[in-house]
Amino acid sequence: LLPFSPLFAQWSFGDADLWLLFALGLGALPLVQLNRMLAQILRNEFRATHFAATSVLLGFLTLTIGFVLAVVLKLGIPGILAGALVAEAIVLTVRAWLVRSHRSPGFDRELLGNLLRFGVPLVPGSVSFWVIASSDRIIVGLLAGPTELGYYAVSTSVVAVFAVLLVAIGQAWLPRIVQLYEEDPRQSEIVAGQVFTRLVLLLAAMAAAISLAAPWIVTIVSGPEYGPAARSLPLLALGATLFG
């Protein structure tokens, strides 16, 4: 996809000269995916300290290096993306060392076949989710213009609190429920039902609070000039609840 970066930039921003943004993002993608796979090993082994420490390190390095490149060296948005790429490379090295015991010189064709049979059918759903989750800003920008896009960006940043909560719960939930299912399938059903009910109530309460306080939240976060952003908060909060 790298050779098509100018085409993506022209289609998304109307300016092919912004191709570097897409090139940096695409260049970081292999590092990001490898990092996630190694982090999954830490999760599956319930090595919470190592998982949390490397996750915090990744966030710290991404922010710090991105800030230096973007603000201090005045590279702007490309500096932010380059900072993310460098941070992913550093943390990938650390995580590779932490899971070094899993390295094997051999190649297991049977395991690869099992992985592909399980994973390939999930690809269409993953692609569909990616399109829905990533295309909103492009569509708003193209159809409504930069002003409405600015309001929408403020709204999505407020609703991001749902994503933070769901990621935190999800990181701990998946390995535990799989382990419980392997030990006692019946008990895992009961636990899953209880957790699901409480999670829905929590998310619904958050959505109601954000919807009621939308004008004040937007004013605090971005200032009174972004007041119109409050109109989309209730719908976005409901969507985040349903997603959760």
N, C-alpha and C positions, 0 to 999 in steps of 0.2 A: 504493500500500500504506500510505501514511502515515495515512490515516483509520482504518485497522484496527489501529493500534498498541495501543490498549487491549485489543482482542480477543486479539492475540498475547501480551500480557503476562498476561492472565488465564489463557490456556491453558498458557503455559510456567511461570509462577511462582505462579499462583493469586492474583494481585494486579494488578488493572487499573491501580492507581495507579503502577505501574512503566512506564507507556507511554512515558515520556521516553527510556528506554534504547533501545527499538526505533526511536523517531522519530529519535534522533541517528544510529543505525546506518544507517537508510534514507537520511537526509539526506546522509551521507558517501558513499554508494554511487556516485553519478554521478562525484564527484571521484576516487574510487578507480579506477574503470574508465578514466576519461580519463588518469589518471596512468599506469596500466599500459600503455595504448596508446602513449603518448609514450615510455615507457621501452623498449618493444619496438622503436621506431624506433632508439633509441640502440644497442640490442643488435644489430639487423640491420646497422647501419653499423660495428659493432665499435668503438664509442666507449666502451671499457671504463672509462676514467677518469671521463668524465661520468656514465656509468651508475652506477658505484660511488659517486662523490661524492654524487650526488643520493639514492641509496639510503641511504647513511649519514646524510645530512642529514635524510631523512624519519624514520629511526629515532630520531635524536637529538631532533628537534623533538617527535615523538610522546611520547617518554618525559618530556622536560622540561616541555612544556606540560601534559601529563596529570598529572604530579606536582604542579605548581603549583596546578592547578585542583582536583585531588582531595584533596591533603593540606594545602597552605598555605591555600587558600580554603575547604577543608572541603566540597567539593561531592560527594565520594565517587565512586562508579562513573560517574554522569553526567559528572563532570569528566574522567575518563579518556577516555570516548568523544568528548566535546567537544574534548579535546586532539588526538585523532586526526583529527577533522574539520578543525580549524584547520591542523594540520601538512600534511594532504593538499592543502589549498588553497594553502599557501605553496609547496610543492614543485611543484605543478602549474604555477604561474606560472613557476618557474625552468625547468622542462622545456619548457614551451611556447616560451620564448625560445630555448632551445638548438636546437630543431627548427624554428625560424621559417622556414627556407628551404623547408620542405615545404608551407607554406601556399599555397592556390590559391583564387582568387575563383570558379572554376567549380565545376560539379557534374557528376560523371561517372556517368551512369545505367548504362552498360555495366559499369563497375567495381563499382558497387553490386550489380548483378545477379550478377556472378561471386562477390563476397563472400558474398552470401546463399545462393547455390547450394552453396557450400562449407561455410558455417557453420551453416545451419539444421539439416541432418541431425545435427550434433554436439550440438544442444541437449538432446535426451532423455538422452544419455549424461552430459552435464555436470550436468543436474538430478539424475539418479540418484546421481552421485558426491557432489554437494553434500548430498543427503539423508543418504546413508550417513555422510559425514564430519562432519556437523553435528548429527545427531540423537542421538548416543550419550549425551551428557550429559543431555539432556532425558529420554530413556528411563530412564537409571539413576536420575535424580532422582525421577521419577514412580513407578517400580516398587520401588526399593530404599531411597529416603529420602535425606536430606541427609548422613548419616554415610558411607554407602557412596559417595555422590557425591564427598565430600571425598577419600576414599581414591583413587577413580578419577581425580580431577583431579591428584593427586600423580603417579600412574603415567603419565598422558599427558604431564605436564610433563617427566618424565625421558625418555620416548621421543621428545620433540620434537627431540632431538639428531639423529635421523634426518632430520627435515624440514629442519633447517638445512643438513645435508650435501647432501641431494638438491636443494634449491633452488639452492645454490651451484653444484653440478655442472650442473644443468639450465639455468641461466642462460647458461653458457658453451657447453654442448653443442649446443643446438638450432641456433643460427646457424652453428656450425662444420660440423655434419654436413650441413646443407642446402647450404652452400657446397661441401663436398667432393663431395656427390652430383652437383651441377651440373657439377663439373669432371671427376670420374671415378667413375661409378656403381659400378664393380666394386671399386675401392679403398675406397669408402665402406662397402660391405658388410663388407669385412675389418676395417676400423677399428671399425665398430659392434659386430661380434662380439667383438673383443678387449676393447673398453671394457665391454661388457655382462658378460662373464665376470669381469673384475676387479672390477666394481662389485658383482656378486652375492657374490663371495668376501669383499669388504670388509664388506658389510652383514651377511652371515652371521656373520662374526667378531665384529662389534659386538653382534649379537643374543645370541650365546653368552656374551660377556663380561658384558653387562648382566643376562642371566638368572642367571648364576652369582653375581654380586655384588649381586643385587637387594636383599636385606635391608640390606646396608651402604650402598648408594646411597640408599635411602629414608631411612635414619637420618640420613645426612649432609645430605640435601636438606631434609627436613622435620621431623626429630626422631623419637625412638623411638615416640611415641604414634601415628604414622602407619604403624607396622610392617605392618598388614594390606595396605597398598597394594602390597607386594612380590609378592603372589600373582598379580596380573594382569600384572606386567611381562613375563614370558616370552611370553605370548600376544600382547601388544601389540608386543613387539619382533619377533616372527615376522610379524605383520601388516605392520609397517613394512618389513620385508625384502621381503615379497612385493610390496608396493606399489612399492618402489624398483625 
